[in-house]
Amino acid sequence: MAATTLTISSKNYSSWSLRGWLMTKLSGIAFEEIVTGPDDASARAEIMLLSPSVLVPCLTYKGARVWDSLAIGEFLNEIAPKAGLLPADRMTRAHCRSICGEMHSGFTSLRAALPMNLKGHFPNFKVWSKAEADIARITEIWRECVGTYGGPYLFGKISIADAMYAPVVTRLLTYDVPLDTVCKAYCETIMAWPAMQEWIADAKDGVEEIEEMEVEF
Ligand SMILES: N[C@@H](CCC(=O)N[C@@H](CS)C(=O)NCC(=O)O)C(=O)O
């Protein structure tokens, strides 16, 4: 097995896998991706060995294993400090960590009501009011970051915050959520990120389909 691996699941549906994968790409560290399917029993057994949470993403690096996207981002920042996964300035870094934390632990209504589905497109989708409140807060975060740091990424240069919010960008596009100019431009920036394009192309090539997607996978 390669020195560095990232275990992920569905490229179409798994938003946490996407976050961990984008962060690992940002680090510049070469890695082998291990893609597990939801019904793949031997892969599930492997994940249980690697990731005590039995969730993906899970990174292994020179004997260390790190699971949970936020821990992966922090770990990658330690082992590849020059990659700038977190902003250089302490105050800005604190802001970045705060909005990453907000994404990691929150926005449950949005995550439940508008699951990531890169192959899908659902115009005229009726967004539930609680999910609307999440969208209002997320777009407020984006406007504040772009306004403060000048864009085009949330903290000027690309950072783990963009990896954290990238799956939200895809959801807003999948469900045709109306956006203001600043947020629309931010979504375009994220969709043009070469790593994003690579992931989306892989997702669209994949054959898996999951019927019941009411909750985030
Ligand atoms: N808080 C975790 C969430 C991880 C998570 O919920 N992963 C989902 C995939 S998106 C998962 O592993 N679900 C079970 C499965 O794929 O079998 C993180 O930040 O990594």
The ligand as an SDF file (V2000), in Angstrom:
LIG
                    3D

 20 19  0  0  0  0  0  0  0  0999 V2000
  -17.6620   14.4120   10.8160 N   0  0  0  0  0  0  0  0  0  0  0  0
  -17.1730   13.4870    9.8160 C   0  0  0  0  0  0  0  0  0  0  0  0
  -18.3440   13.0420    8.9580 C   0  0  0  0  0  0  0  0  0  0  0  0
  -17.9830   11.8400    8.1300 C   0  0  0  0  0  0  0  0  0  0  0  0
  -19.1880   11.1860    7.4830 C   0  0  0  0  0  0  0  0  0  0  0  0
  -20.3470   11.3530    7.9340 O   0  0  0  0  0  0  0  0  0  0  0  0
  -18.9120   10.4130    6.4440 N   0  0  0  0  0  0  0  0  0  0  0  0
  -19.9430    9.6820    5.7370 C   0  0  0  0  0  0  0  0  0  0  0  0
  -19.7430    9.8240    4.2340 C   0  0  0  0  0  0  0  0  0  0  0  0
  -20.0810   11.4560    3.6680 S   0  0  0  0  0  0  0  0  0  0  0  0
  -19.7940    8.1970    6.0020 C   0  0  0  0  0  0  0  0  0  0  0  0
  -18.6960    7.7040    6.1760 O   0  0  0  0  0  0  0  0  0  0  0  0
  -20.9300    7.4960    6.0260 N   0  0  0  0  0  0  0  0  0  0  0  0
  -20.9320    6.0790    6.2290 C   0  0  0  0  0  0  0  0  0  0  0  0
  -20.5650    5.3050    5.0340 C   0  0  0  0  0  0  0  0  0  0  0  0
  -20.1160    5.8560    4.0180 O   0  0  0  0  0  0  0  0  0  0  0  0
  -20.7240    4.1050    5.1110 O   0  0  0  0  0  0  0  0  0  0  0  0
  -16.0650   14.1660    9.0000 C   0  0  0  0  0  0  0  0  0  0  0  0
  -15.9250   15.3880    9.1180 O   0  0  0  0  0  0  0  0  0  0  0  0
  -15.2970   13.4900    8.3150 O   0  0  0  0  0  0  0  0  0  0  0  0
  1  2  1  0
  2  3  1  0
  2 18  1  0
  3  4  1  0
  4  5  1  0
  5  6  2  0
  5  7  1  0
  7  8  1  0
  8  9  1  0
  8 11  1  0
  9 10  1  0
 11 12  2  0
 11 13  1  0
 13 14  1  0
 14 15  1  0
 15 16  2  0
 15 17  1  0
 18 19  2  0
 18 20  1  0
M  END
$$$$
